Amino acid sequence: MFLLPAAAGYEASNSNAPRVVYSATDLAVAAASEFDFLRTLDMKLGRYPAAAAIEDPMFARTAELGDAHEHRLLEKFVDQHGDKVVSLGRPSFTEEGLVAARAETFAAIEDNAPVIYQGTFFDGSFAGFCDFLVREDTSDGAAYAVYDTKLSRHARVPALLQLAAYADQLISAGVAVSPVMHLVLGDGTITDHRLSDVLPVYRQRRARLDLILSGHLAQNAPVAWGDPRYSADVRSDLAADEITRTRDVILVAGLTTVQRARLERAGVRTLDELAALDPKTTVPGISPDALARLRAQAGAQVEEERTGQPHYVVHNPAALRELPQPSPGDIFFDFEGDPLWAEDGSTDWGLEYLFGIVEAPDARIDHDPGVHTTFRAFWAHNRAEEKRALHAFLEYVTERRARFPDMHVYHYAPYEKTALRRLVGRHGICEATLDTLLRANVFVDLYPLVRKAVRVGKPSYSIKKLEPLYMGEHLRGGDVTTAGDSIAEYARFTGLAESGAAEEAAGVLASIEDYNRYDCDSTLHLRNWLARCAQAESVPLANPVAEAAEDANGEFDTSPLEVQLLEYAGELPQMRRSGEQQTAAMFAAAMNYHWREDKPFWWGHFDRLSASVSDLAESSEAFLIEGCDVVSDWAMGPRQRVPRRVLRIAGEAPNGATLRAGGDVFALYDAPSPQSARQPVPGARGFTTAQLLSSTRCHELGLPVSDECIYLEEKCPKGAEPHSDAPVAITPGPPPSAQPLKDAIERIAESFADQWPQIPRTAAVDVLRRIPPRTLSGAGPVAPTAPNETAAAIIATLRDLDHSYLAVQGPPGTGKTYTGSKVIAELVLKHGWRVGVVAQSHSVVENMLDCIVEAHVPGSQVFKPDNRLGSSLWTTLGSRNAIAGALESCSGGAVVGGTAWTFANPNQVPAGSLDLLVIDEAGQFSLANTIAVSAAARNLMLLGDPQQLPQVSQGTHPEPVDESALGWLIGDHGTIPSEFGYFLERTFRMHPALCGVVSGLSYEGRLTSEESVTTARLLTGIPPGLRTITVPHTGNSTASGEEARAICAEIQKILGTPWRPKRGAERLLEQQDVIVVAPYNAQVNTILAELRMAGLNQVMAGTVDKFQGRQAAVAIVSMTASAIEDVPRGMSFLLNRNRLNVAISRGQWLAMIVRSPTLTEFMPTTPHGLEELGAFLTVCEAGELSR
């Protein structure tokens, strides 16, 4: 940002005001905090004292390296284009200089220069200097592509905003611009970014910045803290002084920005007002317990200020029982990591560059803070070193535990355990070692213990704020005193190391190491202080020796086969391996895929057993029981082997929970738990297995069914006594055993290894290698002769496959299931093929089987072991073991349906017994499971759409075997490349006006509307397409009454409108013609309540998962949350492109998005988040234009 004198020709708020010229970086700053931007501007204007300049020793070095990077690329362009490259000089920062430089830039563009170096853009308010403008050929002809060079090894948000800013300047001048922008990173990697995904964010932020600048310059006074016109980041450095000066309530430790807003609306704005709040006072949106905790915390802070001495109270001494007895083998652990580090263009972000530990001097708890300790450092400066450091650290812990069985690893806050879980998955090593340590409770997080037991008079519970309580005169100092300092210093080390300044670089590492060592020492003395508090309260500490809890997920098995496959893969990172090596690595990762997928569930389960009540309440997977009645007490019914009881429970379902009626759950009991409960964590909750009763089971038992009633059935295990205790919560039950899938993967991986270095010619291997389908003729997929001949082309290609696969992508409304059933029917009826149909769920499989019978395959030739939906169209075998016999008994073709467990088991479906296995919804079917089922058939057809609801993965995997089969093949594209298969490009559902929005959002513009069908529909007087409805509200997180009421009003407006769903079938629009989609269960319930009050009981409402495959004349999408600070699961969930695609594509004629105007007022921190926000803004803008 810099200032220019006001001049004619440009708008200014008054004739004397200087003009502010800003950059893309300023846009990012203002998006994070408008107060910070305006305070910085006030310093430049002289309205506020300027901060002292801080010399940055890295700035000059970074600029020098950046120039060198630019010139290396410039030399490449000169080698290609010679003296046709136009190189422009950097102008003076005056109006005349900037205007002249801009003119030179556009003159070079008019001359069609192939490359322009250092072009200037200036429009009176914005100034920027583009590293390179490169003339490229696009599908619309020649255009200029924007290139920028960055020293970093990964794309950053300000860099993408710069690219969009330069592109916008070209567009404004009428210059043809490439739809793809490019960043040239420090390692030479070039990353591509769609202009359409970034430009909307840039334009939104620029419009907002122009607005606040105009208002601020007009008022001729410095920005005031708390001015409601401007956003502020309460955690920023520039806000800190104002927060302290005004004694803002955000000073209260643990108080969130959402709670701050709710307290402010209740008239509580300061720390002192909260501390003095009447205990009887209630605040809407804050529970009484939470408000009491915040009030007590504010009181503690006021007390410390009053006395001037560190203040603390052990308010819950019993919680200290969880602290283990000290051991001379105890160690104290802390990570240093950079979350924005990436290697060689990889999207795997974050590097843990230092694993630091301090060893306890002995088992005493009365050491002086200055006592000498032994420090060990495990450094890592790249991915390979991170892997070695991880192995060395866990090996060290294991060896130390062998010497000291009662030892523990202490840390502060959950990051250490979370990062270790991520690292073992990322590198595929030491997974069993870490799991054993976690199950034995060797890692002890002191943070939740502090929060449960102690209240301190500090504005934060960071370990640095606690240190005055126990570190005495040994408080921290030095150059590195915060985690942010550590990351910045590590970046400085990297620059010094790359420049060859080894001695200075070593000094930087030493300062980081000193900081880390102090953190570890501090953790040691915090543990000792807590132990002394327990001693003073006469609280006994826990038994220090812990055996590993039973692993319900089975033991991790690094088999000789997996080791052999990893040897074939080699040590190179993924992007540098050959296709064969990568395939070997994928097979190795697939062998323990299911263990890695299930393990986060069990880690979360054991964490929930130990969690505090408040943490459990905030969990997305725990249903806290607020009321519990015994419906039928323990009794043993006919043909029942153990007693059972039924409870009626009440409470609020958490958002995102996977609790389902008819499914197994865990019932949690507070300690001391009943005899029948398992208690793997000493002193923590116990749990039993139970079942949520389905409506069918409730009817069988004569229980009334309603939305408000939840029934839980428990069993009392043999040998245990029935009890009268009530559970305190229910959580999801165990995942199903995946042993048949694991066995199948191992058999196929073994076959692959046996043939190495020859590569097996199988469908699974072709998919993993990401090569085009192999055919008998040697040709690629047959091109359709006409738009309605795609099925015929698919059949021709399938018959030509040579033990390979074919991909078919079907966007919403394109007739994916219809096409699939038509293809299968012809292969069965005309060619006698035996075809399998597999999917993630029984309902998807059975829906396809119904369609196959409707395509004239006799029901006697279509079968499935079981029948979940009660279809009478096809044959139910009654046993999985009957499949092989049924196949043999069919003289012609046949179709068999089942889940992955069916096709992975050769005792049920013999290997190679099928000509074709159709994987339905292959956009949600993992590569690992694709391998598992592949042996059942010669060929595979992958049918689905990865642009709709994605494959959900919980685990961290060393290779992308968790990606969906179709998603893996599509890669970074929005649609399947033609060499891999077919894209069903015509939707029979959406009107062209709505289809165009969806096509641009997710399908690279390739999806079109079948107008002979879609324009035959008519909703009289209501324009088709997308509408955006903004509803102002604040403080809403997972439920918005304002949006629910607005939705009801919109529905009431359109009901009764003449609706023609097809030619000759006009009627009035009914409630069943509208569906409402919301992101959270709480909002679904809020909407349903409003609908009931409005008499709209027949309007369907649910989350997006409920409506995949469904359609209605009108689809309404509620975004629910007011602003980013209110979003509970992050914007990556709320603005997810796939979920948005599914939601709006349910509509045939019209889709509406109902949202808060402040929902998009933020700047994402990652490029992916920026692109998702841009895509959402593009959709919303389309809805605003159509109104």
MIMISE-419630 format. One record per residue (C-alpha): z, y, x; residue in one letter. Coordinates in steps of 0.2 Angstrom, whole numbers, plus 5000, padded with zeros to 4 digits. Layout:
<rs>
ZYXA;...
</rs>
This chain:
<rs>
500050005000M;499650175006F;499450354999L;497950464997L;497950644991P;497450674973A;495650724971A;494350754958A;493350604952G;494850484951Y;496150484936E;497850544941A;499450564931S;499550744937N;498450854949S;499850854962N;500250674963A;499550574977P;498550424973R;499250254977V;498050134985V;498649954984Y;498149774990S;498149604983A;499849574992T;500549724982D;500049634966L;501049484971A;502549584975V;502449684958A;502249514949A;503849454956A;504849614954S;504149784948E;505749864953F;505449804971D;503749874971F;504250044963L;505750054975R;504550034990T;503350164983L;504850284980D;505250264999M;503450315003K;503450454991L;505050524998G;505950494982R;507150374989Y;507850355007P;506750245017A;507450085024A;507550075043A;506049995051A;506349825058I;505249775072E;504349605069D;503949535086P;502849405078M;501749535069F;500749585084A;500549405090R;500049345072T;498749485071A;498049435088E;497849255083L;497149305066G;495749405075D;495349255086A;495249145071H;494049265062E;492949275078H;492749095080R;492049085062L;491049235065L;490249155081E;489749005070K;488849115057F;487949205071V;487449035078D;486648995061Q;485949165057H;485749265073G;485649455071D;485449445052K;487349435052V;488049615047V;489649655056S;490549815049L;491949905057G;493649935050R;493650115042P;494950255043S;496150255029F;495550415022T;494550435006E;492950485015E;493150335027G;493450205013L;491950275002V;490750265017A;491250095022A;491050035004R;489350105004A;488850015020E;489449855012T;488449864997F;486949925006A;487049755016A;487149665000I;485649754993E;484749695009D;485249515005N;486149495022A;486549305024P;488349355030V;489349515030I;490849525041Y;492249645036Q;491549715021G;492549855013T;493049864994F;493750024987F;493750094970D;495050234971G;496550124968S;496249954976F;495649934994A;495349775003G;494349705018F;493449545015C;493249435031D;491549365026F;490349375011L;489149235013V;487549215003R;487449044995E;486348954982D;487148914966T;486548834950S;486149004943D;485249064959G;485749154975A;487549234975A;488849294987Y;490349184990A;491949264996V;492749185012Y;494349235020D;495149165035T;497049125036K;498049065050L;499148955039S;498748775037R;498748785018H;498148905004A;499449034998R;499449134982V;499149304990P;497649244999A;496949174983L;497249344974L;496349434989Q;494849324986L;494849354967A;495049544970A;493549544982Y;492549444969A;493049564955D;492449714965Q;490749624967L;490649584948I;491049764944S;489549814954A;488449694946G;488249574961V;488049394958A;489549304963V;489749114967S;490949024955P;491848954970V;492949054983M;493348985000H;494848995012L;494648955030V;496348895036L;497048895053G;496548715057D;494748745052G;494948665035T;493948755021I;494748745004T;493748784988D;494448874973H;493648904956R;493549094953L;493749064934S;495448994937D;496149144948V;495249294942L;496149304925P;497849314934V;497149444946Y;496549554932R;498149534922Q;499249584936R;498149724941R;498149794923A;499949784923R;500149864940L;499050014935D;500050034919L;501750044928I;501050154942L;500350284929S;502050294920G;503050294936H;502050434945L;502150544929A;504050544928Q;504250614946N;505950524949A;506450364958P;506450204948V;508150174940A;509050004941W;509049924924G;507550024917D;506949904903P;505149954906R;505149854923Y;505449684928S;506749644942A;507149494953D;509049494953V;509049394969R;507949514979S;508549604994D;508149774986L;509049734970A;510649684980A;511349854982D;511049904964E;511849744958I;513349774968T;513449964963R;513349924945T;514449764946R;513049674936D;513649514927V;512449414938I;513749434952L;514649294943V;514449124952A;513449004943G;512849124929L;510949104926T;509749244921T;509549174904V;511449184902Q;511349364909R;510149414895A;511149334882R;512749414888L;511849584889E;511349564871R;513149534867A;513649694876G;514349614891V;513449684906R;514749684920T;515749564930L;517349654924D;516849654906E;516549464907L;518249434916A;519149534902A;518249454887L;519349394873D;519449204873P;519049204855K;517349294858T;515749194855T;514049234863V;512549164854P;511549044865G;513049004876I;514248864872S;516148894871P;516448784885D;515148864896A;515749044891L;517548994896A;517048934913R;516049094916L;517449204910R;518749104922A;517449124936Q;517349314933A;519249324933G;519349234950A;518149354958Q;519049504951V;520649434958E;519949414975E;519349584975E;521049654969R;521949564983T;520649564997G;521149385001Q;520049224999P;520549164982H;520448984975Y;521248874962V;521248684961V;521048684942H;520548504941N;521548404954P;521048234947A;519248264952A;519748254970L;520048064967R;518148044970E;518448094989L;518447945000P;519847915013Q;519247995030P;518547875043S;518247905061P;516447845058G;516147985046D;514648095049I;514148265042F;512248295038F;511148445035D;509248465034F;508148605040E;506448605031G;504948715027D;504348685009P;502748775012L;502148675027W;500648565026A;499548475038E;497648475040D;497248535023G;498348405015S;499148444998T;500748355003D;501848505006W;503448525015G;504048465032L;505848415037E;505848485054Y;507648445059L;508848305054F;510548365061G;512248275061I;513948305067V;515148155071E;516948165065A;518148175080P;519248045071D;520048015054A;521248165054R;521048305041I;522048445051D;520848485064H;520648665070D;518848735065P;518548765083G;518748575088V;517348505098H;516148385089T;514648285094T;513048345087F;511448245086R;509748325082A;508148225076F;506748345077W;504948335069A;503548455071H;502148355062N;502048215049R;502048075063A;503548145071E;504448165054E;504147985051K;504947935068R;506348055065A;506647975048L;506647805055H;507847855070A;509047945058F;509247795046L;509347675060E;510747775068Y;511647775051V;511447595049T;512047555067E;513547675064R;514047595048R;514047425056A;515347485068R;516347585055F;516147495038P;517147635029D;516147775036M;515247905024H;513848035026V;514448195019Y;513248335014H;513348485003Y;512148504988A;510948364982P;509448414994Y;509848295007E;509848134996K;508348204986T;507348235002A;507748065010L;507147984994R;505548084995R;505248045014L;505447855013V;504147854999G;503047975008R;503047875024H;503347695016G;504647655028I;506547615028C;506547615009E;507647465008A;508847535021T;509047695011L;509247604994D;510647505001T;511547655008L;511347744991L;511947594981R;513447584992A;513847764989N;513847805008V;513147975004F;514448094997V;513848264990D;515348384991L;514548514980Y;514848434963P;516648384969L;516948574973V;516248624957R;517248504947K;518948524956A;519048704963V;518748884957R;518449014970V;518349204970G;516649204977K;514949264969P;514249094975S;514748924979Y;513548904993S;514448835008I;514348995018K;515349085004K;516648945005L;516948955024E;518249095024P;519348965015L;519348845029Y;518448915045M;519749045049G;519149145064E;517649035067H;516449115055L;514549095058R;513549225068G;512049225079G;510149255075D;509949125062V;511249135048T;510249075032T;509048945028A;507749075026G;508049135044D;507848955049S;506148935041I;505649105048A;506249065065E;505348895064Y;503748985060A;504049095075R;504248935086F;502648865080T;501649025084G;502549035101L;502148845105A;500348865100E;500149015112S;500948925126G;502549015127A;503548855130A;505148935136E;505349065122E;504848935110A;506248825116A;507448965114G;507048985096V;507348795093L;509048815101A;509548955089S;508948845074I;509948705081E;511548805083D;511348865065Y;511148685059N;512648625070R;513748755062Y;513148695044D;513648515049C;515348575057D;515648675041S;515348525030T;516648425041L;517948565039H;517548585020L;517948395018R;519548415027N;520048565017W;519748465001L;520748315007A;522148435011R;522048504993C;522148324987A;523648294998Q;524448454992A;524148394973E;524748214977S;523048154972V;522647984981P;520947974989L;519647834985A;519547674993N;518347715008P;517447545009V;516047524996A;514947374993E;513147404988A;513047404969A;511947264962E;510147314963D;509447294945A;507747334952N;507747184964G;507647204983E;506347294992F;505247175002D;504247235017T;503347065019S;502347015034P;500747035023L;501147215020E;501547245039V;499847155043Q;498947275031L;499747425038L;499147365056E;497347355049Y;497547535042A;498147605058G;499247765061E;497947895057L;498248005042P;497347975026Q;495948105028M;495548025046R;495447845041R;493847745038S;493547685020G;494047505025E;495647565034Q;496147675018Q;495847525007T;497047415018A;498347555017A;498147564998M;498347374996F;499947385007A;500647524996A;500247434980A;501347284985M;502947384982N;502247504969Y;503247444955H;504847444965W;504547624970R;504147674952E;505747594945D;506847654959K;507047834953P;507547774936F;509047674944W;509447824956W;509547934941G;510547804931H;511847794944F;511847984946D;512148004927R;513647884929L;514548004941S;513848174934A;515048304926S;515048324907V;514048494910S;512848414921D;512548264909L;512248394895A;510948474905E;510048304909S;508448274901S;508848094899E;510548094892A;511048104873F;512848164872L;513648084857I;514548224847E;515048104833G;515247914832C;515647804817D;515847614816V;514647554802V;515047374805S;516347314817D;516147164830W;515547014821A;514446864825M;513046834812G;512046684808P;511146614824R;511946744835Q;512846694850R;513846844854V;514746974843P;513847134838R;514347304831R;513347444824V;513847624827L;513147784818R;513047924831I;512648104830A;512048234843G;510548334849E;509148234857A;508748304875P;507048374879N;505948244888G;507048094885A;506247934883T;507347864870L;506447774857R;506947684840A;506947504843G;507147524861G;508447464873D;509747604880V;511247614890F;512847664881A;513947754893L;515847744893Y;517147864901D;518347784914A;519347674911P;517847584903S;517947434892P;517947254900Q;516247224894S;515547374903A;514847364921R;515547494932Q;514547504949P;515247664955V;517047664958P;518047784946G;516447834937A;515747794920R;515347614914G;513947564904F;513347424892T;511547384886T;511247424868A;509847454856Q;509347604845L;508947524828L;507147544821S;506847594803S;506347414800T;507947344807R;508947474797C;508147424781H;508547244785E;510347284787L;510447394772G;510747554781L;510047724775P;508647804786V;508447984789S;508048104803D;509948144805E;510547964807C;510447864823I;511047684823Y;511647594839L;511847414840E;512947344854E;513247164860K;514847104867C;514446984882P;515146814883K;516946804890G;517246994886A;518447054873E;517847164859P;518447334860H;518647494850S;518047624863D;516647744858A;515247784870P;515147964876V;513247964879A;511647854878I;510347854891T;508647764893P;508747574895G;508047474910P;506147474913P;505347304910P;505147174924S;503547194933A;503647034943Q;501946964936P;501047124941L;501847114959K;501346934961D;499546974956A;499447114968I;500147004982E;498846874979R;497346994979I;498047084994A;498246925003E;496446884999S;495847055006F;496847025022A;496246845025D;494446915025Q;494747065037W;493747145045P;492547085031Q;492747175015I;492847074999P;491547114986R;492647134971T;492847264958A;494547314963A;494047344981V;492547444976D;493747554965V;494947584980L;493547624992R;492847744979R;491047684982I;489747684968P;489647524958P;488747384967R;487347304956T;486147154957L;484647264957S;485347384970G;485047534958A;486347644952G;486947664933P;485447664921V;485047834914A;485147854895P;483347874888T;484147984874A;485748064869P;486147924857N;485647784869E;487147794881T;487947634874A;486247544878A;486247614896A;488047564898I;487647384893I;486147374904A;487147434919T;488647314915L;487447174915R;486747224932D;488447234940L;488847124955D;490747094954H;491047284953S;491547414941Y;490847554929L;491747714924A;491547794907V;492347954904Q;492548004885G;493248184882P;494048214865P;493048174850G;491548094860T;491847924852G;492547834867K;493247694857T;491747684846Y;490647674861T;491747544870G;491847434854S;489947444852K;489647394870V;490847254869I;490147184853A;488347174860E;488947094876L;489846964865V;488646934851L;487046944861K;487446884878H;488946774875G;490146874887W;492046844887R;492847014887V;494647064890G;495347234883V;496947294892V;497847464891A;499647534894Q;500147504876S;499847374862H;499347504850S;497847564860V;497347374863V;497447334845E;496547494839N;495047434850M;495147254844L;495047324826D;493447424831C;492647274839I;492847174823V;492147324813E;490647314825A;490347144818H;491147024830V;491946884820P;493846904819G;493946714825S;493246764841Q;494446914844V;496246874848F;497846934855K;499446834858P;500446954847D;500147074833N;501147234834R;500347344821L;500047204808G;498147204808S;497247064798S;495547094806L;495746974821W;496646824826T;498546814832T;498846674843L;500646674843G;500846634861S;500246704878R;500046524884N;498646494870A;497446614878I;496546494890A;496346364876G;495646494864A;494346554877L;493846374880E;493646334862S;492446484859C;490646414860S;489946594861G;490746754867G;492546804864A;493746954866V;495546944871V;496747084871G;498447114880G;499347224891T;499347214910A;500747074910W;499446964901T;497946984912F;498946984928A;499646814924N;498346674929P;499346554918N;498946654903Q;497146724908V;496446614922P;495746704936A;493846744934G;493846674916S;493146844910L;491446914912D;492147094909L;493847174908L;493947344899V;495347454904I;495547564890D;496347734893E;496047714911A;496547894914G;498347834912Q;498147664920F;498747664938S;497747594953L;499047474957A;499047394939N;497147404940T;497247294956I;498447174947A;497347144932V;495647144941S;495646954946A;495446904928A;493646964927A;492046974937R;491847154932N;492847304926L;492447444914M;493547594916L;493547684899L;494547844897G;494848024902D;496048084915P;495848264909Q;496948214894Q;498648154896L;498848094914P;499547944922Q;501347974923V;502147924940S;504047934944Q;504047864961G;503447934978T;502147824986H;501447825004P;499647814997E;498947874980P;499047704971V;500047794957D;498447894953E;497547834938S;495947724941A;494847854933L;495748004941G;495547924958W;493647904955L;493448084948I;494448164962G;494348354962D;492948354949H;493248384931G;491948254926T;491448084933I;490048094946P;488448014939S;488447884953E;490047814947F;489647794928G;489447894912Y;490148054905F;490048054886L;489548234884E;489448264865R;490948284854T;490848244836F;492548334832R;492548514838M;491448654832H;490448734846P;491548884846A;493048774850L;492148654861C;491548784872G;493448834876V;493848654880V;492348624890S;492648764901G;494548724903L;494348544908S;492548484909Y;491548594920E;490548664905G;489748494903R;490548444886L;489448504871T;489648494852S;488548384841E;488148524830E;487248414817S;489048354813V;490248494818T;489248634810T;489148544794A;491048574792R;491548734785L;493248824782L;492648964771T;493149134777G;493949084793I;493049094809P;492948934820P;493548924837G;495248974845L;496449104840R;497949174850T;499449234841I;500749334851T;502449334843V;503749444853P;505449354856H;506649344870T;507849214877G;507049064869N;507048904880S;506648744870T;506648814853A;505948974845S;506349014827G;505149164828E;503649054833E;504148924819A;504149054806R;502549134812A;501748954811I;502348934793C;501649094789A;499949054796E;499848884787I;500248964771Q;498849094773K;497548954775I;498148824763L;497048814748G;495548884757T;493848794753P;493648654766W;492048554769R;492548414781P;490748344780K;489148384770R;489448364751G;491248334752A;492048514749E;493848524744R;495348634746L;496248634763L;497848534761E;499448514771Q;498848354779Q;497348454787D;498548544798V;499448474813I;500748574824V;501048534842V;502548584852A;503148554870P;504948514867Y;505848404854N;507048544850A;505548654844Q;504748504835V;506448494825N;506448684823T;504648684816I;505048534804L;506548624797A;505548784794E;504148684786L;505348594774R;506148764769M;504348824765A;503948674755G;502648614769L;503348434771N;501648354773Q;501148454788V;501348344804M;502248414819A;502648334836G;502448334854T;500748314862V;501048134866D;501148094847K;499448164843F;498248094857Q;496848014847G;497248114831R;496248264824Q;496448384810A;495448534803A;496748654811V;497848624826A;499248744830I;500048744847V;501848824849S;502148874867M;504048904862T;504848984878A;504949174879S;504649194898A;504649094914I;506549114917E;506849024900D;505648874904V;506748714906P;505548594914R;504548724924G;502848804920M;501948664928S;502448564913F;502248694900L;500548764906L;499848594911N;497948594909R;497948414903N;499248434890R;498448604884L;496748514883N;497448374872V;498348504861A;496948624856I;495648484856S;496548404840R;495648544830G;494048514822Q;493748694816W;495148794822L;496548794835A;497848924837M;499048954851I;500649044847V;501549114861R;502649254868S;501749404876P;502949384891T;502649204894L;501349234907T;502149384915E;502449304932F;501649254948M;501649074953P;502149024970T;500848884973T;498948884972P;499048744959H;500248844948G;499149004950L;497548904944E;498548824930E;499048994924L;497349064926G;496648924915A;497948964902F;497549144902L;495649114901T;496049004885V;497149134878C;495849274881E;494549174872A;495749164857G;496049354858E;494149394858L;493749284844S;494949374832R;
</rs>
